[in-house]
Amino acid sequence: MSCDPVTFNNVDTKVFNALKGKLQGLGYDLEGTKGTIHGPMSITIDFEWNEPAATLLIHVLSKNMLIPCSRVNAELEKAIASCREGN
């Protein structure tokens, strides 16, 4: 089951690198600025970071049907906000 793509704004280099580290700690291996990652709970995500625009496009391609898209998006927003704050 896929989710609608979501664009996160104000994702500069510092925030993107912090997010990569945070997601790698959760089992998601982000390489480069664009690609597809496979992680725990059967989640597969396409991502594309646009450095000049400071945007990050996330598209959940598949996930466990018991996890709603709203939860995935809320967790991503929470992680990005935490990275913006330097946590």
PyMOL commands that set and color helices and strands:
alter all, ss='L'
color gray80, all
select helices_A, chain A and resi 13-25+40-42+69-84
alter helices_A, ss='H'
color red, helices_A
select strands_A, chain A and resi 6-8+34-39+43-50+55-62
alter strands_A, ss='S'
color yellow, strands_A
deselect
rebuild
show_as cartoon
